[in-house]
C-alpha cells in the first residue's frame, strides 16, 4: 500500500461537535453578562484549542489574560457536562472507518481538544473502532499547527510521514500535515471552506468520507 496509516482531526472531521461547544461557551458568556454568538460563528472560533475558543468569543475589551483564563476554566467545566448532548459522527464516517479497519490501516486521532475530552469523546462516540493512538492537547506539547503531535504519531507507528494521510477540516490541519511531511487531505463536511484548505496546503480536498478511498487507491 502507498499509505499505511491515517491520522484524523476530531472536531469537524470525525465528529460534529459544534452545537455542544457553542452551547457550553454561550452558557458561560451569558452567565458573565456578555453577548452570546450564533452557532454558525463557532465554526471560526474553534480549531486552536479551548483557551483560544474562549478568547475569540469574548468582547475585545474583556480579553485580559486573567479573565480569559477564568472563562476558559468555566468553559471546560460546562463542556464536561454537555459534550455528548448533540455530538455525533458525520454521515459516512462509520462506513469509512469500517472499511479502513477492514483494510488494516493504522488509525490515529490528533486534536487540539484537551486530552481528557479527546479520550472521553473517542472512547464513547467512536468506540466501535480501534484507534492505535489518541492525542489531544497536553501540557508541554505545542498545539497544532505545530507538527509535534503528528510527528510523535509517526514515530509510534514506526511509519515514515510520507506514508501517512492526515485528514482535517481547517487550515490549521493542513499546515500541520505539511509541516510533518504527510499527505494533507482537506474535508468539506466540517467547519471551514475549500479556499481555506487550499490556501494552507491541502494536497487534495474531498466532499464525502468515502471519497478518501479514491486517494488511497
MARPA-80786 format. One record per residue (C-alpha): x, y, z; residue in three letters. Coordinates in steps of 0.2 Angstrom, whole numbers, plus 5000, padded with zeros to 4 digits. Layout:
BEGIN
XYZALA ...
//
This chain:
BEGIN
500050005000UNK 500650184996UNK 499950245013UNK 500050145029UNK 499150255041UNK 497850385043UNK 497850525056UNK 496150615059UNK 495750785067UNK 494250765078UNK 493150915079UNK 492450955062UNK 493250795054UNK 492650645063UNK 491350725074UNK 490150865073UNK 490450945090UNK 489951125086UNK 488251135095UNK 488951065111UNK 490451185110UNK 489351335106UNK 488051295119UNK 489451275133UNK 490351435128UNK 488751535126UNK 488151475144UNK 489751545151UNK 489651715141UNK 487851735146UNK 488251705165UNK 489551835164UNK 488351965157UNK 489151955140UNK 488451945122UNK 488251765115UNK 488551705097UNK 487551615084UNK 488151435082UNK 488751465065UNK 490051585071UNK 490851455081UNK 491451375065UNK 492851505065UNK 493051515084UNK 493551335086UNK 495151245080UNK 496551315090UNK 496151245107UNK 494851285121UNK 495851435128UNK 495851515111UNK 493951475109UNK 493651575125UNK 494751715119UNK 493951735102UNK 492151735109UNK 492551875122UNK 492252065118UNK 493952155114UNK 493852245130UNK 493652085140UNK 495251995134UNK 496352025148UNK 497351875152UNK 496651835170UNK 494851845163UNK 495151745148UNK 495951605159UNK 494451615171UNK 493151605156UNK 494251455149UNK 494051365166UNK 492251395166UNK 492051335148UNK 493051175152UNK 491851145167UNK 490251175157UNK 490851075142UNK 491150925154UNK 489350925157UNK 488750955139UNK 489950875127UNK 488850725122UNK 487150805121UNK 487250835102UNK 488950775096UNK 488950635084UNK 489950565069UNK 489650655052UNK 488750555039UNK 489850425031UNK 491150425045UNK 490650255052UNK 490750175034UNK 492450255031UNK 493150195047UNK 492450015044UNK 493250005028UNK 494950075034UNK 494849945048UNK 494549805036UNK 496049865025UNK 497049865041UNK 497650045041UNK 498450115057UNK 497250245064UNK 497550395075UNK 496750555081UNK 497650715084UNK 496650855091UNK 496851025099UNK 495450975111UNK 496150945129UNK 496750775131UNK 495450715144UNK 494050775132UNK 494850695117UNK 495050525125UNK 493250535133UNK 492450585116UNK 493350455106UNK 493050315118UNK 491250355120UNK 490650405102UNK 491950315092UNK 492050155102UNK 491750035088UNK 493450075080UNK 495250045087UNK 496250205086UNK 498050155089UNK 498550325096UNK 497350465103UNK 498250635106UNK 497450795112UNK 498150955119UNK 499450905133UNK 500551005144UNK 502251035137UNK 501750985119UNK 501351135107UNK 499651135099UNK 499351115080UNK 499851195068UNK 501551145077UNK 501850965069UNK 502550895085UNK 501050785089UNK 500950725071UNK 502750685071UNK 502550595088UNK 501250485080UNK 502350435065UNK 503650385077UNK 502450275087UNK 501850195071UNK 503650175066UNK 503050245049UNK 503850375038UNK 502750535037UNK 502650515018UNK 501650355021UNK 500350445032UNK 498750535026UNK 498150675038UNK 496350725037UNK 495750885044UNK 494451025041UNK 495451185044UNK 496951275038UNK 497751235055UNK 497651045050UNK 498351075033UNK 499851175040UNK 500151035052UNK 500150895039UNK 501350985028UNK 502551035041UNK 502550855047UNK 502950795029UNK 501250705027UNK 499950705013UNK 498650835018UNK 496850795015UNK 495550935017UNK 493750885021UNK 492250995016UNK 490950925028UNK 491751015043UNK 491951195049UNK 492851285035UNK 492851315017UNK 493851255002UNK 494851415000UNK 495551405017UNK 496051225015UNK 496851264998UNK 497751415004UNK 498551325018UNK 499251175008UNK 497951045005UNK 498550914993UNK 496850854989UNK 495050904995UNK 493650784997UNK 491750814999UNK 491250655007UNK 492150525019UNK 492150385006UNK 493050484994UNK 494550455004UNK 494750284996UNK 495050374979UNK 496550444987UNK 497150284995UNK 496850184979UNK 
//
